[in-house]
Amino acid sequence: MRKNPTRLAWTVLLAAFTTFCVLAVSIPLGIRWVLVNAREELPAALQVGSGTVLLVASAGADPIAVVDTRSIRAPSQIQTDQSSQATLMFSTGEAASSPELATVQVYPGAQVEVLEASRPRYAAGHGPDRIVLEVGGGRVRVNTAEAHPRGLYTEIQTPQSSITLAPGSYAVEVTNAGTMVATRFGQATVEANGASQLVETGLRAEVPTGQPAGGPTPLPENLIANGDFTAPLGPPTWLVSAFPEEDPTSGTVSVVDQGGRNAAHFSRLNQPPTHTEVAITQVLDRAVHDYESLVLQMDVLLRWQSLPGAGERSSEFPLMFRLDYQDIYGNHQFWTHGFYYRDPSPQWVVTGGSQIPQNLWYPYESGNLFQQLQEEGLPPPAKLNYLKIYASGHNYDSLAAEVRLTAR
């Protein structure tokens, strides 16, 4: 090289040019890769509905007891005992008013781990928001919102299967014997032992341990029409009424989008402190002699109630229902149950109701009504007349979603 400085100069010049070309291409590509593929934590929170929930906030950390609301990040493990339940909420932003992407109801005796909750870090990012959970045991209910511009990928892993969920509502139950997946609405894809099974609306599939998914088979018959409120209120499904009639201050009920699913919204705010009711009623007119099981289910959300407890006579709940029926002896009967969050006044006793957390979806399930009614001193039904869902009191703001009366 020293004997031929021209060659040295050209070598240095070509090397520099090559380096420049590599950097000129790789730096923009690297920046683009980061903008497209970089991800960040998706806002997530654990909200305890009842009892005490154990939370392991990170790998190797000691369990902590949670009785309120707490932000979480993956990986986190949640465990409920037989007297506790909780809700996992994944949203688009940190603010409480941010739209929800998914909610997961964790029932008593369940074990759930949040493996991933992420979204693209930058606006140019590709790929959907991702939520990946592992259910080690117990039962969960998963509601996923309609896909937003980026889309949402939701996966549930169990010891027996991997379940991918489209926007909709699902139940997943895990035992040592296997996994059960039920689709209330939407579409679930179950993969197990090298086979794939599609579970669409109104169907369920079971995955025995070590075997492919079986089914799908129909869910128990639902006697409620338009219980997901995808159709407007009014005949022929839900009849709207108010008391006092023709009073513009009696309150309103309408269908609203709440966290990606429709709900009936009962509202009376900033009105005089007088008794009112606003209701939706569905005529059932259904004989139930041939059934062994009747289970009433609905999700309840209480935002506001002005009266403490359920009022002076335990009859003014911000949300309640009445099931009217004819018993096996031919007599007319009815059964009511209400929901409230405010503590009652010391001189008032609440009967026929449940105290639930404010601003938290509460999954109500009656149990088998043939047994439940007898335990409460009522004869079992032979024919169902109607189901009425209503708000009663002075001022209230409440919602009901996914109303089901399943018969088997």
C-alpha positions as CSV (number, residue, x, y, z in Angstrom):
1,M,0.0,0.0,0.0
2,R,2.8,2.4,0.8
3,K,4.4,1.7,-2.6
4,N,1.0,2.4,-4.3
5,P,-0.7,5.4,-2.5
6,T,-3.3,5.6,-5.3
7,R,-4.5,2.1,-4.5
8,L,-4.6,3.0,-0.8
9,A,-6.6,6.1,-1.5
10,W,-9.1,4.2,-3.6
11,T,-9.4,1.5,-0.9
12,V,-10.1,4.1,1.8
13,L,-12.6,5.9,-0.4
14,L,-14.5,2.7,-1.4
15,A,-14.5,1.5,2.2
16,A,-15.9,4.9,3.4
17,F,-18.5,4.9,0.6
18,T,-19.6,1.4,1.5
19,T,-19.9,2.3,5.1
20,F,-21.9,5.3,4.2
21,C,-24.2,3.3,2.0
22,V,-24.7,0.7,4.7
23,L,-25.5,3.3,7.3
24,A,-27.7,5.3,4.9
25,V,-29.8,2.2,4.5
26,S,-29.6,0.5,7.9
27,I,-30.3,3.6,10.1
28,P,-33.7,4.4,8.4
29,L,-34.6,0.7,8.3
30,G,-33.7,0.4,12.0
31,I,-35.7,3.4,12.9
32,R,-38.6,2.1,10.9
33,W,-38.4,-1.3,12.5
34,V,-38.5,0.3,16.0
35,L,-41.5,2.5,15.0
36,V,-43.4,-0.5,13.5
37,N,-42.5,-3.2,16.1
38,A,-41.8,-1.5,19.4
39,R,-44.5,-2.3,22.0
40,E,-45.5,-1.0,25.4
41,E,-47.6,-2.1,28.3
42,L,-51.4,-2.0,27.8
43,P,-53.1,-0.3,30.8
44,A,-54.6,-3.0,33.0
45,A,-56.2,-3.0,36.4
46,L,-57.4,-5.6,39.0
47,Q,-60.7,-4.6,40.7
48,V,-61.8,-6.8,43.6
49,G,-65.6,-7.3,43.8
50,S,-65.8,-9.3,47.0
51,G,-63.5,-10.8,49.6
52,T,-59.7,-10.8,49.3
53,V,-57.7,-11.7,46.2
54,L,-54.1,-12.8,46.1
55,L,-51.9,-11.1,43.6
56,V,-48.3,-12.0,42.6
57,A,-47.2,-8.9,40.9
58,S,-44.1,-10.3,39.2
59,A,-42.1,-13.5,38.8
60,G,-40.7,-14.6,42.2
61,A,-42.5,-11.9,44.2
62,D,-44.4,-12.7,47.4
63,P,-48.2,-12.8,47.2
64,I,-50.0,-9.7,48.4
65,A,-53.7,-9.4,49.5
66,V,-55.8,-7.0,47.5
67,V,-59.2,-5.8,48.6
68,D,-59.7,-2.8,46.3
69,T,-58.4,-1.7,42.9
70,R,-54.8,-1.9,41.7
71,S,-52.9,-1.4,38.5
72,I,-51.1,-4.5,37.2
73,R,-48.7,-5.4,34.5
74,A,-47.6,-8.7,32.9
75,P,-46.6,-11.1,34.2
76,S,-49.1,-11.1,37.2
77,Q,-50.9,-13.9,38.8
78,I,-54.4,-13.6,40.4
79,Q,-56.0,-16.2,42.7
80,T,-59.4,-16.1,44.2
81,D,-60.7,-18.2,47.0
82,Q,-64.2,-19.6,47.4
83,S,-65.5,-16.3,48.9
84,S,-63.8,-13.8,46.5
85,Q,-64.1,-12.6,43.0
86,A,-62.5,-9.9,40.9
87,T,-62.5,-8.2,37.5
88,L,-59.5,-7.7,35.2
89,M,-59.9,-4.6,33.0
90,F,-57.8,-3.8,30.0
91,S,-58.3,-0.3,28.4
92,T,-57.0,1.9,25.7
93,G,-55.6,4.5,28.2
94,E,-54.8,5.3,31.8
95,A,-57.8,7.5,32.4
96,A,-60.9,5.9,34.1
97,S,-63.0,7.1,31.1
98,S,-60.8,5.3,28.6
99,P,-62.7,2.8,26.4
100,E,-62.4,-0.8,27.6
101,L,-60.8,-3.4,25.3
102,A,-61.6,-6.4,27.4
103,T,-63.0,-7.3,30.8
104,V,-62.4,-10.7,32.6
105,Q,-64.6,-11.7,35.4
106,V,-62.6,-14.0,37.7
107,Y,-65.0,-16.2,39.7
108,P,-64.4,-17.8,43.1
109,G,-61.7,-20.5,43.2
110,A,-59.9,-19.4,40.0
111,Q,-56.3,-19.0,39.1
112,V,-55.4,-16.5,36.3
113,E,-52.1,-15.2,35.0
114,V,-51.7,-12.2,32.8
115,L,-48.9,-13.3,30.4
116,E,-49.0,-10.4,28.0
117,A,-50.9,-7.1,27.8
118,S,-49.3,-4.9,25.1
119,R,-49.9,-2.5,22.3
120,P,-47.8,-0.8,19.6
121,R,-45.8,2.0,21.2
122,Y,-46.0,4.4,18.2
123,A,-48.8,5.4,15.9
124,A,-47.0,3.8,13.0
125,G,-46.9,0.5,14.8
126,H,-48.2,-2.6,13.1
127,G,-50.0,-5.5,14.7
128,P,-53.0,-5.5,17.1
129,D,-53.2,-4.9,20.8
130,R,-52.5,-8.2,22.5
131,I,-54.0,-9.8,25.6
132,V,-52.7,-13.3,26.6
133,L,-54.0,-15.0,29.7
134,E,-53.4,-18.4,31.3
135,V,-56.3,-19.9,33.3
136,G,-54.9,-22.6,35.5
137,G,-58.1,-23.5,37.1
138,G,-61.6,-22.3,37.9
139,R,-64.1,-20.2,35.8
140,V,-63.7,-16.9,34.0
141,R,-66.0,-14.8,31.8
142,V,-64.3,-12.8,29.0
143,N,-65.8,-9.9,27.2
144,T,-63.8,-8.4,24.3
145,A,-64.7,-5.2,22.6
146,E,-65.3,-4.7,18.9
147,A,-62.0,-4.4,17.1
148,H,-60.7,-0.8,17.0
149,P,-58.4,0.4,14.1
150,R,-55.4,-1.6,15.3
151,G,-57.5,-4.7,16.1
152,L,-57.4,-6.9,19.3
153,Y,-55.8,-10.3,19.7
154,T,-57.1,-12.2,22.7
155,E,-55.8,-15.6,23.7
156,I,-56.6,-17.8,26.7
157,Q,-54.2,-20.6,27.5
158,T,-55.2,-23.6,29.7
159,P,-53.5,-26.8,30.6
160,Q,-55.4,-28.6,27.8
161,S,-55.8,-26.0,25.1
162,S,-55.2,-22.6,23.5
163,I,-58.3,-20.5,22.8
164,T,-58.3,-17.5,20.4
165,L,-61.3,-15.1,20.9
166,A,-62.9,-12.8,18.4
167,P,-64.9,-9.8,19.8
168,G,-67.7,-11.2,21.9
169,S,-68.6,-12.8,25.2
170,Y,-67.3,-16.2,26.4
171,A,-67.1,-18.4,29.4
172,V,-64.0,-20.6,30.1
173,E,-63.9,-23.2,32.9
174,V,-60.9,-25.3,33.7
175,T,-60.7,-28.4,35.9
176,N,-58.3,-31.4,36.1
177,A,-60.6,-33.2,33.7
178,G,-60.5,-30.6,31.0
179,T,-61.5,-27.2,29.6
180,M,-65.0,-26.0,28.7
181,V,-65.5,-23.1,26.3
182,A,-68.9,-21.5,25.8
183,T,-69.6,-18.7,23.3
184,R,-72.5,-16.4,24.2
185,F,-71.8,-14.4,21.1
186,G,-68.8,-14.1,19.0
187,Q,-66.4,-16.8,17.7
188,A,-63.8,-18.8,19.6
189,T,-61.1,-21.0,18.0
190,V,-59.9,-23.9,20.2
191,E,-56.7,-25.7,19.5
192,A,-55.8,-28.8,21.4
193,N,-53.6,-31.9,20.5
194,G,-53.0,-30.7,17.0
195,A,-56.7,-30.2,16.1
196,S,-58.7,-27.0,15.8
197,Q,-62.3,-26.5,16.7
198,L,-64.5,-23.4,15.9
199,V,-67.1,-22.5,18.6
200,E,-69.6,-20.0,17.3
201,T,-72.5,-18.2,19.0
202,G,-74.7,-20.4,21.1
203,L,-72.3,-23.3,21.2
204,R,-69.8,-24.9,23.6
205,A,-66.9,-27.2,23.3
206,E,-65.1,-29.4,25.8
207,V,-61.4,-30.4,25.7
208,P,-60.7,-33.5,27.8
209,T,-57.2,-33.7,29.1
210,G,-54.9,-35.2,26.5
211,Q,-57.5,-35.1,23.8
212,P,-58.8,-32.8,21.0
213,A,-61.8,-30.6,21.5
214,G,-65.1,-32.3,21.3
215,G,-68.3,-30.9,20.0
216,P,-69.3,-28.2,19.6
217,T,-72.7,-28.7,21.2
218,P,-75.6,-26.2,21.8
219,L,-75.6,-24.2,25.0
220,P,-78.6,-24.7,27.4
221,E,-81.7,-23.1,26.0
222,N,-82.0,-19.4,26.7
223,L,-85.6,-18.3,27.3
224,I,-84.8,-14.6,27.0
225,A,-85.0,-12.9,23.7
226,N,-82.7,-10.0,22.9
227,G,-81.0,-10.4,26.3
228,D,-77.8,-8.9,24.7
229,F,-79.8,-5.8,23.6
230,T,-78.5,-5.9,20.1
231,A,-82.0,-5.0,18.9
232,P,-83.8,-1.9,20.1
233,L,-86.1,-1.9,23.2
234,G,-89.8,-2.3,22.4
235,P,-92.1,-5.0,21.1
236,P,-91.9,-7.9,20.6
237,T,-89.1,-8.4,23.2
238,W,-88.7,-5.7,25.9
239,L,-91.7,-3.5,26.8
240,V,-90.7,-0.1,28.4
241,S,-92.7,1.4,31.2
242,A,-92.3,4.1,33.9
243,F,-94.0,5.2,37.1
244,P,-95.6,7.8,37.4
245,E,-96.8,7.4,33.8
246,E,-96.5,10.3,31.4
247,D,-94.2,12.1,33.8
248,P,-91.1,13.5,32.0
249,T,-89.1,13.2,35.3
250,S,-89.9,9.5,35.8
251,G,-86.5,8.4,34.4
252,T,-85.4,6.8,31.2
253,V,-84.2,3.5,29.9
254,S,-82.2,3.1,26.7
255,V,-79.6,0.8,25.0
256,V,-76.0,2.1,25.2
257,D,-72.6,0.8,24.2
258,Q,-70.7,0.0,27.4
259,G,-67.2,-1.4,27.0
260,G,-67.9,-2.9,23.6
261,R,-71.2,-4.5,24.4
262,N,-74.8,-3.3,24.6
263,A,-76.5,-2.7,27.9
264,A,-79.9,-1.4,29.1
265,H,-79.2,1.9,30.9
266,F,-81.6,3.1,33.6
267,S,-81.2,6.7,34.5
268,R,-82.8,9.4,36.6
269,L,-80.4,12.2,37.7
270,N,-80.8,15.6,39.2
271,Q,-84.6,15.2,39.7
272,P,-86.8,15.9,42.8
273,P,-86.5,13.3,45.6
274,T,-89.7,11.5,44.8
275,H,-90.3,7.8,44.2
276,T,-90.1,6.7,40.5
277,E,-89.6,3.5,38.6
278,V,-88.5,2.8,35.1
279,A,-88.6,-0.7,33.7
280,I,-88.3,-3.1,30.8
281,T,-90.5,-6.2,30.9
282,Q,-90.4,-9.4,28.7
283,V,-93.4,-11.6,28.5
284,L,-92.3,-15.2,28.8
285,D,-95.5,-17.3,28.9
286,R,-93.4,-20.5,29.1
287,A,-94.2,-23.8,30.8
288,V,-91.2,-25.2,32.5
289,H,-92.5,-28.6,33.8
290,D,-90.0,-30.6,31.7
291,Y,-86.9,-28.8,32.9
292,E,-84.6,-29.8,35.7
293,S,-82.7,-26.5,35.9
294,L,-83.5,-22.8,35.5
295,V,-80.7,-20.3,36.0
296,L,-81.1,-16.5,35.7
297,Q,-77.9,-14.6,34.8
298,M,-77.2,-10.9,34.2
299,D,-74.4,-8.5,34.5
300,V,-75.1,-5.4,36.7
301,L,-73.3,-2.1,36.9
302,L,-74.3,0.5,39.5
303,R,-73.0,4.0,38.9
304,W,-75.1,6.1,41.3
305,Q,-77.9,5.9,43.8
306,S,-79.3,8.7,45.9
307,L,-81.0,6.6,48.6
308,P,-79.0,4.7,51.1
309,G,-79.3,0.9,50.9
310,A,-82.7,0.0,49.3
311,G,-84.8,2.8,50.8
312,E,-86.9,2.7,54.0
313,R,-88.9,-0.3,52.9
314,S,-86.2,-2.3,51.1
315,S,-88.0,-1.8,47.8
316,E,-86.1,1.0,46.1
317,F,-83.0,-0.6,44.5
318,P,-81.1,1.3,41.8
319,L,-81.5,-2.0,39.9
320,M,-83.6,-5.0,40.6
321,F,-85.6,-7.7,38.8
322,R,-88.9,-9.5,39.3
323,L,-89.7,-12.9,38.0
324,D,-93.5,-13.5,37.9
325,Y,-94.7,-17.1,37.7
326,Q,-97.4,-19.7,38.3
327,D,-96.3,-22.3,40.8
328,I,-96.9,-26.1,40.7
329,Y,-100.1,-25.6,42.7
330,G,-101.6,-23.2,40.2
331,N,-101.0,-20.1,42.4
332,H,-99.5,-16.8,41.3
333,Q,-96.1,-16.0,42.7
334,F,-93.2,-13.6,42.1
335,W,-89.6,-13.5,43.2
336,T,-87.5,-10.3,43.4
337,H,-83.9,-9.5,43.9
338,G,-82.1,-6.1,44.0
339,F,-78.7,-4.6,43.9
340,Y,-77.3,-1.6,45.8
341,Y,-73.9,-0.2,46.8
342,R,-74.6,2.5,49.4
343,D,-74.7,1.3,53.0
344,P,-78.3,1.5,54.4
345,S,-79.2,3.9,57.2
346,P,-78.9,2.3,60.6
347,Q,-82.6,2.1,61.1
348,W,-83.2,0.5,57.6
349,V,-82.9,-3.2,57.0
350,V,-82.2,-4.5,53.4
351,T,-83.9,-7.8,52.5
352,G,-84.0,-9.5,49.1
353,G,-80.9,-7.8,47.8
354,S,-77.1,-7.9,47.3
355,Q,-74.6,-5.2,48.1
356,I,-72.1,-4.9,45.3
357,P,-69.2,-2.6,44.4
358,Q,-69.9,0.7,42.7
359,N,-68.7,1.2,39.1
360,L,-67.8,-2.5,38.6
361,W,-69.6,-5.0,36.5
362,Y,-71.0,-7.6,38.8
363,P,-71.9,-11.0,37.2
364,Y,-75.1,-12.2,39.0
365,E,-76.1,-15.9,38.8
366,S,-79.1,-17.2,40.6
367,G,-78.3,-20.9,40.8
368,N,-81.0,-23.4,40.0
369,L,-84.3,-21.6,40.6
370,F,-86.1,-24.9,41.3
371,Q,-83.9,-25.2,44.4
372,Q,-83.3,-21.5,45.1
373,L,-87.0,-20.5,45.3
374,Q,-87.7,-23.4,47.7
375,E,-84.8,-22.3,49.9
376,E,-86.5,-18.8,50.1
377,G,-89.8,-20.3,51.1
378,L,-91.4,-20.1,47.6
379,P,-92.9,-23.1,45.7
380,P,-91.2,-24.0,42.4
381,P,-92.5,-22.6,39.1
382,A,-94.6,-24.5,36.6
383,K,-95.0,-21.6,34.2
384,L,-93.0,-18.4,33.8
385,N,-95.2,-15.3,33.1
386,Y,-92.7,-12.4,32.7
387,L,-89.3,-11.0,33.7
388,K,-89.2,-7.4,34.7
389,I,-85.9,-5.5,35.2
390,Y,-86.2,-2.0,36.7
391,A,-84.7,0.8,38.7
392,S,-86.6,2.1,41.7
393,G,-86.0,5.1,44.0
394,H,-85.3,8.8,43.7
395,N,-82.2,9.2,41.5
396,Y,-80.2,6.4,40.0
397,D,-77.9,5.5,37.2
398,S,-77.5,1.7,36.5
399,L,-77.0,-0.8,33.7
400,A,-77.9,-4.4,33.0
401,A,-76.3,-6.5,30.2
402,E,-76.3,-10.1,28.9
403,V,-79.6,-11.1,30.5
404,R,-80.1,-14.9,30.3
405,L,-82.6,-17.4,31.7
406,T,-81.1,-20.8,30.7
407,A,-83.1,-24.0,30.9
408,R,-81.9,-27.5,30.9
